[in-house]
Amino acid sequence: MLKQTGFYVLMLGIGLMLVGLYRQEAALILEKAITICLQCIGIG
């Protein structure tokens, strides 16, 4: 039963990731992360 639950959680995670890619949220998050990194080292 535990393996089956893990499989469902994995499928849910992959599904949510695909929805995020479809809505183009990954690019937005990556852009914000890069901006924060540049601000930390003093370039941005």
N, CA, C and O atoms as a GROMACS GRO file, in nm:
protein
  176
    1MET      N    1   0.082  -0.120   0.000
    1MET     CA    2   0.000   0.000   0.000
    1MET      C    3   0.086   0.126   0.000
    1MET      O    4   0.051   0.226  -0.062
    2LEU      N    5   0.199   0.122   0.069
    2LEU     CA    6   0.286   0.239   0.076
    2LEU      C    7   0.345   0.270  -0.061
    2LEU      O    8   0.359   0.387  -0.097
    3LYS      N    9   0.380   0.167  -0.138
    3LYS     CA   10   0.434   0.191  -0.271
    3LYS      C   11   0.330   0.256  -0.360
    3LYS      O   12   0.362   0.344  -0.440
    4GLN      N   13   0.206   0.214  -0.346
    4GLN     CA   14   0.098   0.270  -0.429
    4GLN      C   15   0.076   0.417  -0.394
    4GLN      O   16   0.055   0.499  -0.484
    5THR      N   17   0.079   0.451  -0.268
    5THR     CA   18   0.063   0.590  -0.225
    5THR      C   19   0.177   0.675  -0.277
    5THR      O   20   0.155   0.787  -0.324
    6GLY      N   21   0.298   0.624  -0.270
    6GLY     CA   22   0.414   0.696  -0.322
    6GLY      C   23   0.402   0.721  -0.471
    6GLY      O   24   0.441   0.827  -0.521
    7PHE      N   25   0.348   0.623  -0.542
    7PHE     CA   26   0.329   0.639  -0.686
    7PHE      C   27   0.229   0.750  -0.714
    7PHE      O   28   0.251   0.831  -0.805
    8TYR      N   29   0.119   0.756  -0.638
    8TYR     CA   30   0.020   0.861  -0.658
    8TYR      C   31   0.077   0.999  -0.626
    8TYR      O   32   0.047   1.096  -0.696
    9VAL      N   33   0.157   1.008  -0.522
    9VAL     CA   34   0.219   1.136  -0.487
    9VAL      C   35   0.315   1.180  -0.597
    9VAL      O   36   0.320   1.298  -0.631
   10LEU      N   37   0.390   1.086  -0.652
   10LEU     CA   38   0.482   1.116  -0.762
   10LEU      C   39   0.405   1.165  -0.884
   10LEU      O   40   0.445   1.264  -0.946
   11MET      N   41   0.296   1.098  -0.919
   11MET     CA   42   0.216   1.139  -1.034
   11MET      C   43   0.154   1.277  -1.012
   11MET      O   44   0.147   1.358  -1.104
   12LEU      N   45   0.111   1.304  -0.890
   12LEU     CA   46   0.055   1.436  -0.857
   12LEU      C   47   0.162   1.544  -0.873
   12LEU      O   48   0.134   1.651  -0.928
   13GLY      N   49   0.283   1.518  -0.826
   13GLY     CA   50   0.391   1.614  -0.838
   13GLY      C   51   0.427   1.642  -0.982
   13GLY      O   52   0.448   1.758  -1.020
   14ILE      N   53   0.433   1.537  -1.064
   14ILE     CA   54   0.464   1.555  -1.206
   14ILE      C   55   0.353   1.633  -1.274
   14ILE      O   56   0.379   1.720  -1.358
   15GLY      N   57   0.228   1.601  -1.240
   15GLY     CA   58   0.114   1.672  -1.299
   15GLY      C   59   0.115   1.820  -1.265
   15GLY      O   60   0.091   1.904  -1.352
   16LEU      N   61   0.143   1.853  -1.140
   16LEU     CA   62   0.146   1.993  -1.099
   16LEU      C   63   0.263   2.066  -1.166
   16LEU      O   64   0.251   2.184  -1.200
   17MET      N   65   0.375   1.997  -1.184
   17MET     CA   66   0.488   2.058  -1.252
   17MET      C   67   0.453   2.089  -1.398
   17MET      O   68   0.490   2.195  -1.450
   18LEU      N   69   0.383   1.997  -1.463
   18LEU     CA   70   0.343   2.020  -1.602
   18LEU      C   71   0.244   2.136  -1.612
   18LEU      O   72   0.252   2.216  -1.706
   19VAL      N   73   0.152   2.148  -1.516
   19VAL     CA   74   0.059   2.260  -1.515
   19VAL      C   75   0.135   2.392  -1.499
   19VAL      O   76   0.103   2.490  -1.566
   20GLY      N   77   0.235   2.393  -1.412
   20GLY     CA   78   0.317   2.513  -1.394
   20GLY      C   79   0.394   2.551  -1.520
   20GLY      O   80   0.406   2.669  -1.553
   21LEU      N   81   0.446   2.450  -1.591
   21LEU     CA   82   0.515   2.477  -1.717
   21LEU      C   83   0.418   2.530  -1.821
   21LEU      O   84   0.452   2.621  -1.898
   22TYR      N   85   0.298   2.474  -1.824
   22TYR     CA   86   0.197   2.520  -1.921
   22TYR      C   87   0.159   2.666  -1.896
   22TYR      O   88   0.139   2.742  -1.990
   23ARG      N   89   0.149   2.702  -1.769
   23ARG     CA   90   0.112   2.840  -1.733
   23ARG      C   91   0.234   2.933  -1.734
   23ARG      O   92   0.220   3.051  -1.702
   24GLN      N   93   0.351   2.883  -1.769
   24GLN     CA   94   0.476   2.957  -1.779
   24GLN      C   95   0.518   3.020  -1.646
   24GLN      O   96   0.574   3.129  -1.643
   25GLU      N   97   0.489   2.948  -1.538
   25GLU     CA   98   0.530   2.997  -1.406
   25GLU      C   99   0.677   2.967  -1.378
   25GLU      O  100   0.741   3.038  -1.301
   26ALA      N  101   0.730   2.863  -1.441
   26ALA     CA  102   0.869   2.825  -1.415
   26ALA      C  103   0.964   2.936  -1.458
   26ALA      O  104   1.061   2.966  -1.388
   27ALA      N  105   0.936   2.998  -1.574
   27ALA     CA  106   1.023   3.105  -1.623
   27ALA      C  107   1.018   3.225  -1.528
   27ALA      O  108   1.121   3.288  -1.504
   28LEU      N  109   0.901   3.256  -1.475
   28LEU     CA  110   0.886   3.369  -1.383
   28LEU      C  111   0.964   3.344  -1.254
   28LEU      O  112   1.033   3.433  -1.205
   29ILE      N  113   0.952   3.223  -1.201
   29ILE     CA  114   1.023   3.190  -1.077
   29ILE      C  115   1.174   3.193  -1.099
   29ILE      O  116   1.248   3.243  -1.015
   30LEU      N  117   1.219   3.140  -1.213
   30LEU     CA  118   1.362   3.140  -1.244
   30LEU      C  119   1.415   3.282  -1.259
   30LEU      O  120   1.524   3.313  -1.212
   31GLU      N  121   1.337   3.368  -1.323
   31GLU     CA  122   1.378   3.507  -1.340
   31GLU      C  123   1.390   3.578  -1.206
   31GLU      O  124   1.485   3.653  -1.184
   32LYS      N  125   1.295   3.554  -1.115
   32LYS     CA  126   1.302   3.615  -0.982
   32LYS      C  127   1.421   3.562  -0.903
   32LYS      O  128   1.488   3.637  -0.832
   33ALA      N  129   1.449   3.432  -0.916
   33ALA     CA  130   1.561   3.373  -0.844
   33ALA      C  131   1.694   3.432  -0.892
   33ALA      O  132   1.782   3.461  -0.812
   34ILE      N  133   1.708   3.449  -1.023
   34ILE     CA  134   1.831   3.508  -1.077
   34ILE      C  135   1.847   3.652  -1.029
   34ILE      O  136   1.958   3.694  -0.994
   35THR      N  137   1.738   3.727  -1.027
   35THR     CA  138   1.743   3.866  -0.979
   35THR      C  139   1.788   3.872  -0.833
   35THR      O  140   1.870   3.957  -0.796
   36ILE      N  141   1.734   3.783  -0.750
   36ILE     CA  142   1.772   3.781  -0.609
   36ILE      C  143   1.920   3.746  -0.594
   36ILE      O  144   1.990   3.806  -0.512
   37CYS      N  145   1.968   3.649  -0.672
   37CYS     CA  146   2.109   3.612  -0.665
   37CYS      C  147   2.200   3.728  -0.704
   37CYS      O  148   2.302   3.753  -0.639
   38LEU      N  149   2.163   3.798  -0.810
   38LEU     CA  150   2.245   3.912  -0.853
   38LEU      C  151   2.245   4.023  -0.749
   38LEU      O  152   2.347   4.089  -0.729
   39GLN      N  153   2.132   4.043  -0.682
   39GLN     CA  154   2.127   4.146  -0.577
   39GLN      C  155   2.215   4.106  -0.458
   39GLN      O  156   2.276   4.191  -0.395
   40CYS      N  157   2.220   3.976  -0.430
   40CYS     CA  158   2.300   3.929  -0.316
   40CYS      C  159   2.449   3.955  -0.339
   40CYS      O  160   2.520   3.990  -0.245
   41ILE      N  161   2.496   3.937  -0.462
   41ILE     CA  162   2.638   3.957  -0.487
   41ILE      C  163   2.669   4.100  -0.529
   41ILE      O  164   2.785   4.133  -0.552
   42GLY      N  165   2.566   4.185  -0.539
   42GLY     CA  166   2.588   4.327  -0.561
   42GLY      C  167   2.592   4.372  -0.705
   42GLY      O  168   2.634   4.484  -0.732
   43ILE      N  169   2.550   4.289  -0.799
   43ILE     CA  170   2.553   4.330  -0.940
   43ILE      C  171   2.423   4.398  -0.978
   43ILE      O  172   2.423   4.501  -1.044
   44GLY      N  173   2.310   4.339  -0.935
   44GLY     CA  174   2.179   4.389  -0.977
   44GLY      C  175   2.139   4.505  -0.893
   44GLY      O  176   2.031   4.561  -0.913
   0.00000   0.00000   0.00000
